[in-house]
Amino acid sequence: MVIRAGYTWEDYDNYQPLERMRTYPSKLYANYSGDPENGEMFRIDSLSNPNLVKNATWKSYQMQQQWRQSSESIPTVRADYNYNIAPGARGFGLAAGFEWREFNIQFNEQDKIWNNGANVTSDAMYSNYYPWRWSIPFVFMNVNGLTYDWSKLSQSAANAATSKYNSTMSDYRYREDVTDGYLSLHYALPKTVFIAGVRADNVNYTSWSPTSSNGIASSNFARRNGSYINPLPSFDIVHHFPMSINLHASYSRSIGRPTPSNIAQAEKMTCGSSDETSIATCTISMGNPNLRPRKAHNFDVALDKFFDHGNGVLSATFFSKIISDDIYNQTSIYSQDGEIYESTTPMNATSSILRGVEFSALDRSIAVLGQVFDLSVNATWMQGHMHYYENGVLMRTNHLIYQPDVLVNGAVTWHIPAIHGGLRATANYNGKFLTGLGTTPNDNTGQGDTFMLNMAFWHRVYKTVSFKYEVQNLTNTHFNNVTGSKLQYTDNTNYLGRGVYFHLIMDYN
């Protein structure tokens, strides 16, 4: 019998200012080019009179300060017992256990929002930076570009009502108690192992969400309670064939819980945040207290072939998931007062299916010209569909949320004993995928396909000290936010650049 107990506590504190300005010079015409349907952005080719921009009057819009605070705590206790289930064991064995875990989170946000229209022409800084294919230099707000002098704005220009509403309606509390008990029965023959088990998953949760009436927010939180218990059976069989070939077949039932904000968040508007997955000027998100957990029947069949004295393995796996109450974001995109708004609400789908095949190869000891290399390759093909209701009409999408059609990962490591180090290159390809379903298919949102290459080099400089150098995104990959029924239109491109890291590693083992 092994008993474990732990406590995790985490605090989050973030201040985020937002300053934006715009101008509307008269009698100014622009020529654009670019085809969003082919992964390009609309870009300015030329302006009829660029000097009009430099002599224009700039006015503020979306002037906002935001303070976010969050704290969470997770106490947990777990007990496990097992009998005769070690590798090489024969006959009957069992494993049993119990776990209790409590999750508490409290989120608080304070917003200060100013009315639009203040004259900020003196803050316009005309740089020498010309964005790609622009005919005029980029205009920054604020002389130093780092810290805005908020005292320039009259305190009477602050929108007290909107500030209070956003601040109050963004807050929430959530508590979740999870009690799990499991029993797993094992029976091992010389070539075959059978495992049958069941886990009872019991959850009780309480959410506290702010309320509003006639557009006025109230700090009196509405309390909602919920609970569910699910038996989660599983069955596995592993058979060892000659020539180091293993067959593994399994069935299991699993459950996925909604995130706390999916349930407890009342309504939250964020304008100009660092969320680069959104194309909108402002995003409005809200929870769904009636959201149900995601439940799935999982079927897997895998065939493994070991070689190179156990250092290498070839594997092929077929998997299938039948999902009920899948969770997705319902997205609505609309325009108001010249700004783009994106509203999202988590919803439960009616039914979903995901199937796929995964191939992988790994060898930890490849000798080439006296050098030793590790090589690993993994490729997955997936196909899925989901049924859900939209305004009382049953809809179907041929992808699940965050499900690409193809995933490919590869890595090669050159071990260099002379320096007690090595060189590693990793490559990753991710096909495009959905992030939210629109009220119409044309409003679907997602992320385009990406390919990224990373490099790392490390070596020992002392007995217990090593240096490691990394370059992330060596290919300078950019990420496209896409929309449309087939995610065929590019709305935003994020250039994240490369990341260079240095690590000091001390190992006293």
N, C-alpha and C positions, 0 to 999 in steps of 0.2 A: 504494500500500500504506500502510495506517495501522495502527500498533501502539499499543495502550493497555495500561497496567498500573495496578493500584490495590490498596489495602489498606484494609479497613474493620475497625475494632475497637470493641466496645461492651461496657460493664459495667453491671450492674444490681444494686442493693443496696436491700433493703426490709425494714423492721421492722414487724410487724403484731401488735398485742396484741388479745386477745378476752376480754371479761369479760361474763358473763351470770348472771342470778339468776332465781329463780322462787319462787312460793309456792303453797301448796295450802290456803287457808282452808276450814274445814269448814262445811257447811250453807249454802253460798252458791250461789245459782242465778242464771243469766243468761238473758236473752231476746235472741235474735239475729234479724236480718233480712238480706236480700240474696239475689240469685239469681245464682250464678256462671255459670250457663248463658247468662245475658244480659249477661255482661261485668261483673258486680258482685261485690264481695267480701262474705263474711259479716262482719257488724259487730254489736257489742254495742249493744242498745237500752237495756237497763236491768239493774241488779243488785238482788237481793232485799235486800241490806244492804251498801252500799258501805263502811261503816265497818269491816267485817271485813277489808278489804284493807289499810287503814291500820294496823290493829293486828296484822297477820299477821307471821309469822316468815319471813324470806327466806333461802334457801339458794343457794349457788353451784352453777352447772353450766356446763360448757364454759369453764373458765378456762385460757387458753392464750397463750403467747408464741411468735412465729414469726419467724425470721430467714431471708430468702431472698437468695441471691447467685447471679449468673449472669454468665458472660463468653462472648463469641463473637468470632471473627475470620474474615475472608473475604479471602484474597489472590486476585487474579484477573489473567489476562493474555489479551488479545484482539488478533487481527490480522484486518483486513478489506481486501479488494481488489475494485474494481469497474471495469468497462469499458463505456462507451457506454450508461449507463442513466439519464442525467439527463433531466429533463422536456424533451420536444421531440425526443429522440433518435430515430433511425430505424434499422431493421435489427437486426442481432444485437448482443446485449450480455450481460454476465454479472456475477455477484457471487459471491464466495467468501470464506470466512473460517474461523477456528478460534478456540476459546475454551477456556481451562482455568480452573476455579474450585474452590477448596477451602473447605469450610464446617466450622468447628469450634465446638462449644458444650459448655460444662460447667455443670451446674446443681447447686447445693448448698443444702440446707435444714436448719435446726436448729429443733427444736420443744421447748418445755418445757410439759408438760401436767400440770395438777393434778387430783387426784381430786375428784369432786363431793361436795357436802354440807356445805361449810363454812358456818357461820352468818355471813351478811353483812348482817343486818338494819340495822346501823348505817350501812351504805352506801346504803340506800334513800333516794332524794331525791324527794319528792312535789312535782311541779311544778304550775304553773297552766296547763299546756298540755293541752287536751282534743282528742284526735284526732277527726276527723270522725265524728259520731254516737256517740261514746263518752259514757258517763254518769259516768266517773271520770277524774281527771287522770292523765296518763302518769307512770309511775314510772321514774326514771333510776337507774342504778347509779353510785355514786361521787359524792362531794360536789361536786367541781368539774366533773365530766363530761368531763375531758380526760385526766388522767394518773392511773392507778391505782397505789396504793401496794402493790406486790407483796410488800413485807416483812410485810404483815398476814397473809399466808398462811404457814403453817409449811412449812419446806422438806421436812419429813418427809411432807407431804401431796402432794408432787410424785410423779407416776406415772413412775418412772424407766424401767420396761420399755416402756410405751407411747410415751414421749418418744423413746427410742432407736430403737424400731421405726419410728415415723413419720419420724424424721430420716433414718435410713439408707435406707429404702425409697423416699424421694422423690428421691434423688440419681441422676444419670445423666450419661454423656458420649456424644457423637456426633460422628463425622467423616464427611464426604461429599466425594468427589472427582468432579467433573463435567467431562467432556471432550466438547465439541461441535465438529463440523465440518459446514459447509454449502456447497452449490453451488446457484446459482440462474441459470437460463438465460432470457434475455429476447429477444423478437422483436417489434419495433414496426412496424406499418403506419400509414399516415396516420390511420386511424380506429380501429384495434384494436391492443391490446397483449396478447401472450401471455407468461405467466411460468410456468415449471415448475421446481420445485426439490426438494431433499431435504436433510434434516438428520439426521445420525447422532448420537444422544444416548446417551452411555455414562456409567454411574454405578457407582461402587464406594463402599460405605459400611461403616462399622464402628460398632457400638453397644456400650456398656458399661453393664450394668444390675446393680443389687444383687440378692442372692439371699436366700432365707430357708428355714429348715427347722424344722418343728414350731412355727411361730409365732415363731421367733427370727431376727432379721435379721442378715445377715452383710455386712461391708464388702468381702468378696471379690467383685468384680464378675464377672459372666458376660459373656464377649465373644462377639459374634455378627457374622459378616461376610455381606455380600450384594452382589450386582451385577446389573445388567441393561443391555442395549443395545437400542435401538429405532431403526429407520429411520423417519423422519417425513417422508413426501412431501407435496407441496402443488402445487396448480395453480390459476392465476388467469387470468381473461380480462376485459378492460375494453374496451367498445365505446362510442365517442362518436357519438351520434345528432345530427341537426340540432336546433335550438332548445335547445341547451345541456342535452341530456338524456344521461346516462351510464348504462350498464348494467354492473354488476360481478357476476360469478359466481365462486365459489371453492370449492375443496375442500382440506382440510388434515387431517393427523393430528397430534394433540397429546398431551402427557403431563403429568400433575400428580403431583408427588411428595408423599408423606406428610410431615407436620411431624416434626422430630426426636423430640419427646415421644411422638408416636403410635407410634414404634417402640421407643424406648429406655426409656421410663418403666416401672418395675416396678409400683408401686402407690403411690397418694398419696391421703391423706384430708385434706380441708380442711373445717373447721367454722366457720360464721359468717364466711366470707370476703367480700370486696367483690364477688364474682361475682354480679351481680344478675339473671343469667339463670336461676338455679336457685331452685326453690321449697323445696328441702330444707334441713334444719338442717345436715346434713353431706353432702358430695359425695365419692365415691370414684372416682378415675380411674386407669386403667392403660393401658399401651401394648400393642401387638400386634407382636411381632418378625416375624411372618409376613405383615404387611400388604404388599400389592402396590400399585404406583403406578396411578393412574387414567389410563386411555387412552380417547381419543375420536376418532371420525370426525366432522368438522365440515363442514357444507354451508351456504353462504350465497349468497343472491341479493339484490342491492340495486339499486334504481332511484332515481337522483338527478336533480333538476331545478333548475338554477341560474337565478337571476333577480336583478333589481335590480343590474345591472352587476357580477355576481359577488359581491355582498354578502349575498345570500340563497340558501338552498337548502332544497328540500323533498325528503325522503327516505323511502322505504319499504323495509324489509328483512325477508326471511323467512329464518329460521335453523333448523337442525336438528342435533342432536348425538346420536350413537349411542355410548353410553358402556359400557365394560366395566371391571369392578373398581372401580366407584364407591366412594367412602369415606364411611361414615356412622358416627354414634355410636349404639351399641346401649345403650339406657337401661333400667335396672331401678330401680323405686321401691318401697321397702318401709318398714315401720315397725318400730322396735325400741326397747324401753324408753321408749315415749312420744315418740320422736324420729323424724323423717322422714329417710331416707337415700336418696341417688340415686347409683347406680353406673353408670359409663359406660365403654365399651370401643370403640375404633375397629375397624370391620369392613369387609370388602369385600363389595359387593353382587354379584349375579350379572350383571345387565344393567340398563341405564337408558336412557331416551330423553327428550330435552327438545326441544320445538319451540315456536316463537313468532314473533310479528310485531312489528316495531318501527316506529313512525312518529315522525318528527322534523321540526321546522321551525325555521329560524334566519334572522334578518335583522339585520345589524349596522348598518344605516343607515335607520331609520324616522323620517321628518320629520313632526312634528305641531305645529302652531302655532309654527313656528320653532324647535322643540326637536328634539334628536336622541336616539333611543332604540335600544337593542338589545333584541331579543326572541328567546327560545328556548323551545321546548316539546318534550318527549320523552315518549312513552307506549309501554309495552311490555306485551304480553300473552303469557303463557307457559303451557304445559301440558306436564306430564311424568309419568312413572311409573317405578318402580323395583321390580325383583324381588330378593329376598334370602331367605336361609334363616334360620329361627328354630327351634331344637331339631329340626333335620332336616326341617322342613316349609317348602315354598316359599311365601313371602308376597309380597304386592304392596301397594305404597302408591302413591297417585295424585299424589304430589308428591316431588320431590327435596329433599334437605337444603338449607336456606336459599333455596328457590325459592318466591317469592310468585307468585300468579296475575297480579297487575297491579302495575306500577311507573309512576308519573307524576311528572315533574319539569318545573319551569318557572322561568324567570328573566326579569326585565325590569330594564334599566339606563337611567337618565336621566343623560346626559352634560351637565355644566354647565361649559362652557369658562371662564366668568367667574371661577370659583374653582379652575380646574384640578382638578376633582373630579367627583363624581357620587353618585348614590343608587341602590342595587340592592336588589331584593326577590327572594328565592328561595323556592319552595314545593315540598315533596316529599311524595308519598304512597307508602307501601309496604304492600302487602297482607300478611296474616298468612302465616307460613311455619314449616316444621318446623325444629327444631334437633336432635332426637334421636328415634330409633325405640325404642319400648318392647318389652319381651318379649311384651306384648300390645298391640294397637292403643290400648286405653284408657290406656296409660302413655306414649303419644307426647307429646313436649314441643315447645313452639314459642313464638313471639312473635306477639302480636296485631297488627292493622293499625294504622298510625300516619299522622298528617298533621302536618307541621311547617312553620312559616313563619319565615324569618330575614331580617334587614335589615342593611344596611351603608351608611355614609356616609363619604366621604373628601374632603379638600381640601388644596391646597398652602399652606403657611405661609411657605416660603422657596424659593429657587431649587432646592435639592436636598432639601428637607424637606417631608414631608406627614404629616398626621394622618389616622388611620382609626378609626372607631367602629363596633362591631358589637353587635348583639343577637341571640343564638342562642336558638331555641325561643321566639319571640315569642308563639306560641299556647299556651305552657305545656303542651305535650303530655306525656301520661303513657304509659308502656309497660307493657303487660299480658303477664305470663308465663302461657301457657295450656297445657292438657293435654287429652287425649281423642282418640278416633278421628278426630274432625273438628276438633280444637283448639277445642272449644266451651266449655270450662270455664276460667274465670279463677281462677288460684291465687294470684297476687301482682301488685300494682300498684306500679310505681316512679314516683314523682314527682321528676323531675330538676330542675325549676325552670328559670329563665332564666339565660343566661350573658351578661354584658356585658364587652366587651373594648375596650381602647384600644391602638392600634399607632402607633409612631413609625417612619416609613419614610424612609430616607435613600438617595437615588439619585444616584450620581456618574457615570452613563453619559452 
